Amino acid sequence: MINRIRQHMMADGRSMDVDEITKHLGIGLLGIIVDDDAVLASTNKGQTVVMDPDNQASQATAILRAGYWVKACH
């Protein structure tokens, strides 16, 4: 899993893209969680953004959890 992906930095060449990261690390990709300012802001307030269904990081985490749960149960 790769977290804190900054799409704008990949787009302008300041960061490796996902393919470059997985090749560099020599790993298969389980999932991607984008970097989201709402995560930091909610953490600073003592809240969790994971429960916000409209947040991209929350949605990615939910998909990964669901996929893991399915694999763990089979």
C-alpha positions as CSV (number, residue, x, y, z in Angstrom):
1,M,0.0,0.0,0.0
2,I,1.3,3.4,-0.9
3,N,-0.1,6.3,1.2
4,R,0.2,10.1,1.0
5,I,0.3,10.2,-2.7
6,R,0.4,13.8,-3.9
7,Q,-1.1,13.7,-7.4
8,H,0.0,17.3,-8.2
9,M,3.6,16.5,-7.5
10,M,3.5,13.4,-9.7
11,A,1.9,15.4,-12.5
12,D,4.6,18.0,-12.5
13,G,7.5,15.5,-12.1
14,R,8.5,16.4,-8.5
15,S,7.5,13.0,-7.2
16,M,7.8,9.4,-8.6
17,D,4.6,8.1,-10.1
18,V,3.0,4.9,-8.7
19,D,4.7,2.6,-11.3
20,E,8.1,4.1,-10.4
21,I,7.5,3.6,-6.7
22,T,6.5,0.0,-7.0
23,K,9.4,-0.8,-9.3
24,H,11.8,1.0,-7.0
25,L,10.6,-0.9,-4.0
26,G,10.1,-4.2,-5.9
27,I,6.6,-4.7,-4.5
28,G,3.2,-5.4,-5.7
29,L,0.6,-2.7,-5.2
30,L,-2.2,-3.4,-2.7
31,G,-3.7,0.1,-2.9
32,I,-3.2,3.9,-2.9
33,I,-4.3,6.4,-0.4
34,V,-3.9,10.0,-1.5
35,D,-2.5,12.7,0.7
36,D,-5.3,14.7,2.1
37,D,-5.1,17.9,4.2
38,A,-8.4,16.9,5.9
39,V,-6.6,14.0,7.6
40,L,-4.1,16.3,9.3
41,A,-6.8,18.9,10.1
42,S,-9.1,16.3,11.7
43,T,-6.2,14.6,13.6
44,N,-5.3,18.0,15.1
45,K,-8.9,18.3,16.3
46,G,-8.9,14.9,17.8
47,Q,-11.3,13.6,15.2
48,T,-11.1,10.9,12.6
49,V,-11.6,11.5,9.0
50,V,-12.0,7.7,8.3
51,M,-15.7,8.0,9.2
52,D,-16.3,10.7,6.6
53,P,-17.8,8.9,3.6
54,D,-17.1,11.9,1.3
55,N,-13.3,12.0,2.0
56,Q,-11.0,10.4,-0.6
57,A,-8.6,9.0,2.0
58,S,-11.6,7.5,3.9
59,Q,-13.0,5.9,0.8
60,A,-9.6,4.4,-0.1
61,T,-9.2,3.0,3.4
62,A,-12.7,1.5,3.3
63,I,-12.0,-0.2,0.0
64,L,-8.8,-1.6,1.3
65,R,-10.4,-2.9,4.5
66,A,-13.2,-4.5,2.5
67,G,-10.7,-6.3,0.2
68,Y,-8.6,-7.4,3.1
69,W,-11.7,-8.7,5.0
70,V,-12.8,-10.7,1.9
71,K,-9.3,-12.3,1.5
72,A,-9.1,-13.0,5.3
73,C,-12.4,-14.8,5.3
74,H,-11.6,-17.1,2.4
